[in-house]
Structures are given as C-alpha cells and as structure tokens.
C-alpha cells in the first residue's frame, strides 16, 4: 500500500470535528480540582485543532485563544463553538512561532499535540508567552489497544494499508504518562492519570479512525476509502454491539513557570 509520510490534519477536518470524541467532562472536572479555572484566566491553547480543550476552558468562563496551523480545523472549531454557545478567538500560527505578545497569557495548554512540536523552540515560546508564575498544561486522551478490541482490529488494518507507520512524530516523542516530559524553567505542580470507556457507534469509530494521523491525515484518499470499506466489514462481523465502548487513557501534567 502507498504511505505518505507527510501528515496533514486539514484533510481530515470534517471527520475530526464530526467523529473524534474530545476530552471527556471528567478531564475538565480534574482540572477544576487543580484550580485551573479560578480567576477566569487568559488561556492560549496551542495545536488547538477543532478546539476540544479551548472550548472546555471557555465553557468554564476563561478568556481563550486557540492557535493552529490549519484554517480548516479552526473553521470546524468555530462551528462547534457556536453550537456550544461559547466564544474562542482563533489565530493561525505554530507552537514554535505564535506571533503573539510577550507575557500575555496565564495558562498555555497543549492537548494531544505536543509530540508534533519542536520541543525546545516550543518551550521557549511558551515561556515568552506566559505571565509570571504562569501555568503550562500538557494533556493526552488516548485509546487503549487490547487483544481483539476495536483498536486492535484497526491496528491490523493500519499495518496492512500503512505498513511503515511507526509513530512518525518527526519533531518529538509521544509521552505515555506524567513525568516523561520535563521543561526548563518550569516546576511540576500536579498530574493525574486514569482510564475511561468512551462510547462510539460503528459509524463514529470509522470516522474517528479516518481522522487518525496514520490513515486520513497521511494516506491518499482512494487508499483511505479502501481502508474504510474493509474496516466497516470487520466491525460488522466482529462487533455486534453498536455503540461500542472504547477504553481510553486520560492524563495531564501541570507545570508552573519559575519566577
């Protein structure tokens, strides 16, 4: 099968917005327990995508800006914000070069995306953007692959259609738990890690996988369509339940900028 090493989530924007579950309510409750919403802070969500983290902070009354290199994804984010009756300001830019003013945010967040950044440059940019004693939040929301579950079946087909894909995060590694990332100039202020089952219909799970970096964001469209058709047949035969419960791992770590 053809494999394209260039990842472009803009190609998956509609599936991303329509089918990919965002961080669950439990995640934002945990952040509330860590005090991240107190005082209605000014927040920058880098790598915002369709705005799942940005929107969650906005729903808590924060003043939020979302930043992403993809206009297609941010357009989907704006539509989802409108449905949620919240406002987030979106700007085009990269984590390494935001173009935003010095010391202009109380919190910088990065949900499900830090592995795509040039770590040293992004870290320096975040330090520049944060006010004294500002907060950095890194978070992930990952499916769990277990023998015979829908993730396992997806992975078998991914290996068939995109066999050379091996976590191709060219600018960084993908952390698996709190404590695996460190940042110069920051002190760890807390973390959490837990599992939660997320319901997905067959249709939504297929759309979620089409939005996956190894499928829709990197393979040519005809190959994605061929993958999707075979995946639909596998789900119909092997998973009678609809919706299915897909186990996920949710974790986050919070750092404070040293004064």
C-alpha positions, 0 to 999 in steps of 0.5 A: 500500500502507498504511505505518505509520510507527510501528515496533514490534519486539514484533510481530515477536518470534517471527520475530526470535528464530526467523529473524534470524541474530545476530552471527556467532562471528567478531564475538565472536572480534574482540572477544576480540582487543580484550580485551573479555572479560578480567576477566569484566566487568559488561556492560549491553547496551542495545536488547538485543532477543532478546539476540544480543550479551548472550548472546555476552558471557555465553557468554564468562563476563561478568556481563550485563544486557540492557535493552529496551523490549519484554517480548516480545523479552526473553521470546524472549531468555530462551528462547534463553538457556536453550537456550544454557545461559547466564544474562542478567538482563533489565530493561525500560527505554530507552537514554535512561532505564535506571533503573539505578545510577550507575557500575555497569557496565564495558562498555555495548554497543549492537548494531544499535540505536543509530540508534533512540536519542536520541543525546545523552540516550543518551550521557549515560546511558551515561556515568552508567552506566559505571565509570571508564575504562569501555568503550562498544561500538557494533556493526552486522551488516548485509546487503549489497544487490547487483544481483539478490541476495536483498536486492535482490529484497526491496528491490523488494518493500519499495518496492512494499508500503512505498513511503515507507520511507526509513530512518525512524530518527526519533531518529538516523542509521544509521552505515555504518562506524567513525568516523561516530559520535563521543561526548563524553567518550569516546576511540576505542580500536579498530574493525574492519570486514569482510564475511561470507556468512551462510547462510539457507534460503528459509524463514529469509530470509522470516522474517528479512525479516518481522522487518525494521523496514520490513515486520513491525515497521511494516506491518499484518499482512494487508499483511505476509502479502501481502508474504510470499506474493509474496516466497516466489514470487520466491525460488522462481523466482529462487533455486534454491539453498536455503540461500542465502548472504547477504553481510553487513557486520560492524563495531564501534567501541570507545570508552573513557570519559575519566577 
